[in-house]
Amino acid sequence: MKKRITLTIDEEVYEKLQDMPKRVSISEVVNYLIDAFIEEVKRGHSMNQGELKEWIEGTKEGRDFKIRFIEQYSPVLQRVTEKIEDIKEILGMKSKPDEKK
């Protein structure tokens, strides 16, 4: 059974979420991260953002999540990146501010 929850997030994170492809299940990502966070807290740990990144890279569960996320969403994110580059090219925009044409 699933339950609803209301979360408050930073405005910059919310704006980034608007750019995500609709196929990305934010609920699935949040559910997994909260579950992992709860397990760490039960073990007597608490995590800040840096420690969370460390956990993702340094634990089997974190690496599994990262691999699953990449496998599921990488093709979509790659297409978005390619479209952004196509639009920049059409508009004559530079990829980096210091690039010269």
MODELLER restraints for C-alpha pairs under 7 A, 6 or more apart:
rsr = mdl.restraints
at = mdl.atoms
rsr.add(forms.Gaussian(group=physical.xy_distance, feature=features.Distance(at['CA:24:A'], at['CA:73:A']), mean=6.87, stdev=0.5))
rsr.add(forms.Gaussian(group=physical.xy_distance, feature=features.Distance(at['CA:40:A'], at['CA:46:A']), mean=6.67, stdev=0.5))
rsr.add(forms.Gaussian(group=physical.xy_distance, feature=features.Distance(at['CA:55:A'], at['CA:62:A']), mean=5.97, stdev=0.5))
rsr.add(forms.Gaussian(group=physical.xy_distance, feature=features.Distance(at['CA:56:A'], at['CA:62:A']), mean=3.69, stdev=0.5))
rsr.add(forms.Gaussian(group=physical.xy_distance, feature=features.Distance(at['CA:56:A'], at['CA:63:A']), mean=5.58, stdev=0.5))
rsr.add(forms.Gaussian(group=physical.xy_distance, feature=features.Distance(at['CA:56:A'], at['CA:66:A']), mean=6.99, stdev=0.5))
rsr.add(forms.Gaussian(group=physical.xy_distance, feature=features.Distance(at['CA:57:A'], at['CA:63:A']), mean=5.76, stdev=0.5))
rsr.add(forms.Gaussian(group=physical.xy_distance, feature=features.Distance(at['CA:88:A'], at['CA:94:A']), mean=6.88, stdev=0.5))
